[in-house]
Amino acid sequence: MTDILETSTGATEYAPKARSLAAVLAAVGIPMFMVTLDNLVVTNALPVIRTQLGASLTDLQWFVNAYTLSFASLLLTASALGDRIGRRRLYLAGIALFTVASAACALATEPWMLIAARAVQGFGAAAVMPLSLTLLSAAVPEKTRSAAIGIWGGISGLGVALGPVIGGAVVDGLSWHWIFWINVPVGIVAVPLAAWVLNESFGGARKADLVGLLLSAGGVLGVVWGVIHGSGDGWTSGQVLGGLIGGTALLAAFVVWEHRVADPMLPLRLFRSRGFSAVNTTLFTFSLGVFGSIFLLSQFFQVVQGLTPLQSGIRTLPWTLAPMVVAPLAGLIVDRVGPRVLIVTGQVLLCAALTWMALITTVHVEFGSFVLPFLLGGIGMGLTFAPASSVVMASAEPDDQGMASGTNNTIREVGVAMGIAILVSVFSSHGSYLSPQSYVNGLVPAVEVGAVIVAVGAVVALLLPGRKGSGSGVKTSGH
């Protein structure tokens, strides 16, 4: 049994259980790894799924975006609900829903069935990702928090690293259905582990902001839908313009509503912190430019050079493994050197890597030419993950940390969805899947656009706090 405590701010917490750091990291890391893995596990399977399900290019985008959009649309709501009904309780429910939806993905026989199941997966992931960071922050002492967040970032990096490889290996050895079946036993183990290890906690009481949820989700969906269909249906077609204009109007209404409502799902006061605003803007441009490029680059070796999914996944390892090594190291030194130097360096390296890839990509390019830019990109990602999470957590009071984490993850996931939509639109304007050369013709300008977007984020990152502001000093006006 645990004793219930009430903090000076009115938040309710349970007296902590005596659990080791390793047990806590396993309880928050395994489910978070699972949902991170599913961001990219499907990428190397896309050419096979396209053939077996008769899917279109638009379907391929929705196989990824159905997950990221549903994920993004409920992150803030999940954080608020966790504050009200219990963060651990909702975290466990999210793991269970994700596990069931993974089984539904594996059973899909039509593109629409896989898209629908991926959307439900995203709903479950929305409860897992932000609450895993909040529960971790509450479970470790402040003096070891940055290091623990660095390890958490490394586990997230491992999900990114192994996603394409696991997806490729499973597709080659079994079938694409098994990239989703593997989540089921992991989820069955993760639920009782997290229930045993983690403490229940509550944030400040907030009412569910259903209007805010509908406005934000509808706005993001409208804009992304318009961008995805723009190249195929025509940018001046009624349905595309309707999606873009309607989505933008809904997002504007969302901001107005959040200013007026007493219990907003997105506390705009968080953005009074320069560090919080700068890091979220940088993460948006990072996600947009990098993950939009990854979506296309991950298919290059199969579509253009005829390799198997596993062979393609192995070739991306110099890029995807680096964050697993670099992110924990960045977490260890962020308090000493400050988040600004790490994140700016990370964005510069990512911009250089994408530019380099765009310059060397041809139909007959040798894999060895990609190794150095892949490594640069991976190091850049690793220098971004943990320091950004540290800034987010340090920018918010304890009662707001769940919402801060939810906001951060929402912005990042919207960036992923927008990045795929925008860069695939650039790809479609210049190339297609019809031949290897046609694919390269579309890939190169799309990656170039990704590099420019990341460069913008590097400039914004200069506004982040330096070493003196890396701890509590990240909090500026508004706290």
N, C-alpha and C positions, 0 to 999 in steps of 0.2 A: 504493500500500500504506500501511497505517497501523500504528503500533506499539501493542502491547497494554500497558496499564499496570495496576497493581494499587494501589488506594487503601489508606490506613492502616486502613480499616475492613473490608478484604477484598473490597470491591466491585471488579469488573473494568470498565475502560473502555478505549476505543481513543483513541490520540492524536488530537486534533481536526484535522479538515480545515480549511483556510483558506477558509471560505465567507462571503459577505457576509450581513448581517442580512436583506436583502431576499430572498436565496435561501432562507435558513432559514425565514423567515416564509411564503414560498410553499410550501415543503415540508410545513410543519405546518398552514398555514392553509387550503390548498385542500381537502385531505381533511376537515379539521374543519368547514369551511364546508358541504361536501357532506352530512355526517351531521347537522349542525345544521339545514340546510335541510329535511331530510326529517322533522324533528319537526313542522313546520307546513305543508310544501308540500301535504299532502293535505287540509288543513282546508277550503279553498275549493272543493275538488273533491268533497267529501262529498255534497252534494245531487245532483250528477250521477252519481256512483258508486252512490248509493242507488237511483236510478232505473234505471240501465243494468244493474246486477247484481241488482236486486231485494233489496237489503240492508235489514235491520231496524235500529232504533236501537241495539240491542245489537251488531250487526255494525259499525256506524259507530264505536262506542267501541273495538271490538277492532282496527279498521284502524289506530287510533292506539296503543292500549295493547299490542298484540302487539309493536310496535316498541319502545316505552318499557320494557316489562317484561323482554323478552329483553335489551335494552340494559342495564338496571339489574342483572339477575341475574348477568351475567358481567363487569361492570366490575372488581370486585375480583379475580376470578380472572385476568382478562386482565392486570391490573397485576402480579400475582404471577408469572404465566407470563413476562411481559416481563422481570422481574427475573432469572429463571432462564435462559431461552433466548435472551435478547437483545431489548431494547426495540424497536430498529429492525426486526428480523426479524419480530416479531409485529405491529408497526404495518403493515408492508407486507402481511402476510397478511390483516389486517383490512380494508385498502383493497380487496384483491382479492375477498374474500368479499362485501363490501358491494356491489361492482360486479356480481358474478354474481347476487346476490339481487335487485338492482334490475331486471335483465333479467327475472327470474322474476315480479316484481310486474307488470311491463308486459304479460306474457303471460297473466295470470290471467283466467279467464272465469267464475269462481264466487267468492262471498264467502270461502269457506273457503280457496281457493287464494291469494287476496290476503292473508288473515290469516297463513297459513303462511309466505309469502314475506316479509312484513313482519317476522315473527319472526326469520328468518334474517338479514335486513338488520340487525336490532338486534344480533345476535351479532357481525357485522362491525364495527358502530359501536362496540361495547364495547371493541374493541382500538384504535380510532382516537382517541376523545375523550380519555381520561386520558393516554395515551402521547404525544399531540401536545403537551400541556402539559409533561410531564416532559422530553421531548426538547428542547423550546424552552428550558426553564430551564437545561438542561445545556449548551446551545449558545451562550448569550450571557453576557457578563460580569455580575457581580452589580450593578455600578453602573447598568447599563441594563436590568436584569431587569424592574423594575416597569413601565417604559415599554413593553418588548417584550410583557409580559403584557397591558398595556392595549390594544396593537394587536391581539393575539390575541383579546382580549375584543371588540374592535370588529369583527373578522372574524366572530366568533360572532354578534354583533348583526346583522351584515349578512345572515347566514343566516336569522335570525329575521325580519328586515325583508323580505327578498325572497321568503321561502317562500310566503306567501299570494298575492303578486303574480305570481310565476313560475307557481305552480299555477293561478291564475285565467287568466293569459295563454295558457298551454299548453292548458288545457281549452277555452277559447274558440276558439283558432286551430287546434288539432289535435284531440286527444282526451285523456282523462284518463290513458291509457296512457303518454303522452309525458312526464308528470311524473316517471316512473321511467326512461324511456329516456335522458333527458338526463344521468343519472349515469354511463352507460356510457363515453362518450368521456372524461369528466373522470377517471374511475378509471383508464383506460388510460394517460392522461398522468401522473397523480399517482404511480403506482407507480415508474416509472424516475426521476422527479424526486426523490422522497424517498430512493430508494436511492443516488442520486448525491450528494445534499447532506448528509444526516444521518450522524452518527457512531453507531456501535454502542456500547451501554453496557449494563451489568448492575448490578442491585442486590444486596443481601445475599441469599445463597442461602436459598430457602424451599421447603419441600415443598408440593405441591399439596394444598389443604385441600378434598378432595372432599365430606366430610361437611358442612363449613360451607357449601359451595356448594349442596348439596341442601336443607339446612335453610332457608337464607335465601331461595333461589329459591321453594321450596315454600310458605314462610310468606307471602311477599309475594303470590304468585299466589293463594293461598287467600283472603287478606283482600280483595284487589282483585276477585276473582271474586265473592265474596259481596256486596260493595257494588254492583257493576255489576248483579247479578241481583236485588238486594233489592227494588227498586221494582216490578219486573215479576212476580216469583215470590212476593213476600210475605216480609217480614223474619222471620217466625216459621216459614217453611217449612224442612223438614229440610235441604235442600241448601244453602240460604243460611246457616242457622245452622252447618251443618257446615263450610262454607268459612270463615266468620268465626272460629269457635272453633278449628278445626283450624289455620288460618293463624296465629292468635295463639299457639297452643301451640308451633308449629314455630319461630316467631320467638323465643319465650322459650328454647326448647331451643338455638337458635343462639347466643344470648348466653352461656348456661351453657357450651356447648361451646367457644366462643372464649376463655373464661376459662381453660379447662383444657388446650387443645391447645398443643403446643410451637410450632407454626408456623401461627398463625391467618391466615385470609384477611382478617380485619378486626382489625388490632392495636388492642385496646381501650386500650392505653397512649396512643394519639393523643388520646383524649378527656380525658386528664389536663390538657391545655392548655385553659384557659378560652376562649381565642380560637377554637380549633378546634371545640370543642363549641358555642359560641355561633353561629359562622358557619354551621355545618352545620344547626343547628336553624332559623336564620333562612332559609337557602336552601330547607329543606323546606317551611316555611309559605309562602314566596314562590312556589315552584313549584306548590304545591297550590292556592293562591288565585288566582294570576294565570293559569296555563295552563289550569286548569279553566274559568275565565271566557272565555279566548280561544277555547277549543273551541266554546263556544256563541255568543259575540259574532261570530265570523268567519262564522257561517252566517246571522246576523240579516238582512243586506242582501239575501240571496238568498231566504230562506224568507219573510220578512215583507214586504220591499219589492220583490221580483221583479227584482232586478238580476242581471246576468251574473256569473260567477265573476271575470272580470277587473275589472269595475266594483267589485265587493266588495273585491277585493284592493287596488285603488288607494285606496279609502276608508280602509283601515287603515294607510296609509303614515305619517301623522303619528305614530302609536304605534310602528310597527315600524322606521322609519328612525332615530328618535332615539337608540336604543342604539348604533348604528354611529358616531354623532358623539360621544356623551357618554362611552362606555366608554374610548376612548383618552385622553381628557382626564382622566378619573378616575384612570387608571393613571399619568398623569404627575404628579398632585398627591397621590396617596395617601400617599407617604412624608413629605410636608410637613404635611398636615392630619390624617393618621391615618385608618384604615378606619372607625372608629366613626361619625364625623360623616357620612361619605359614605353608608354603608349605612343608617343610621337615617333620614337624609333621603330616601333612595331608597324605603324602605318606607312612610314617611309619605305621599310623593307617590303611590305606587301605591294605598294605601288610599283617599286622597282621590279619585283618578281612578276607581276602581271604584265608590265611593259615588256620585259625580257621575253616572256612566253609569246606575246603577240608578235614580237619581231622575228622569232625563230620558227614559228609554226608553219610547216608546209606538209604536203601529203607524205613526203618521204623523209621527214626529219628523224634522226636517230634518237633513241631514248636518252642516251647520255647527255644530249644537249639540254634536257629538261631537269637534270639532277640539281644543279646549282640554283636555278630559279625556284624549283620546288622547295629546296631547303630554306631559301630566303623567305618564301611565303609561310612556311611552317613556323620558323622562328618569329616572324612578325605576328602570327596568330597567338603564339604562346606568350609573347610580351604584352598582348592586349587583354586576354581573358582574366587572369587573376588580379592585376592592378585595377582594371575597370570594376570588378566586383568589390574590391576593397573601397574604392571611391564611393560606390553606391551605398554600401553599408555604413560608411563613416559619415555620409551626408544626411542621414536620417536619425531621428530619435528612435529609441527602442520600439515604441508603439507604432512607428511608421515604417519600420524596416521591412515588414512583410509587403506593404504597398510599394515601397521603393524597389524591392526586388521584383515584384510583379510588373511595375512600370518598365523597369530596365529590360526584362525578358520580353515584354510585349513589343517594345520598340525594336528590339533585336529581331524578333520573329517576323514582324511586319517588314523589316528590312530584307529578310530572306525572301519572303513572298514577292515583294516589290522588285527585288533584284532579279529573281528568276523571270518575272513577267517582263521587265524592261529589257534585260539583255537577250532574252529569247526573241523579243520583238525586233531588236537590232539584228539578231541572227537571221530571222525570217526575211528581213528586208534585203539581205545581201546573199543569202545562201539557203540550203535545204539539206534533206537527208538523201537526195536522189543519187549523189555520187560522192566519193571521197573529196574531190576538189571543190564541189559545191559546199560541202560541210565546212571545209577550211575557209572558203570565201565568206561564210557567215560567222565562223568562230572568231577570226582575227579582229574585225571591228567591234564585236561584242566585248571581247576581253580588253580592248583598248578603252572602251567606254567605262568598263569596270575599274581600270587603273585610274582614270580621271576622277571618278567618284571617290575612290579611296584617298586620292591626293587632297581632295577637299576636306576629308576627315582629318588628315594629318595637320592641316592648317588650324582647324577648329581645336584639335587636341592641345595646341599651344596655350589655350586658356585654362587648362587643368592646373590644379595646385602643384607646387613644387614640393620639396622635401619638408619644409616647415608646415605645409598644409596637408600632409598625407595622413595624419591621424585625425584627432577631433577638429583640427583646424580646417578640415574640408568643409565643415559647417560654416556657412556664411550667413548673411541676412536671411531671416525666415525661420531661425531656430533660436 
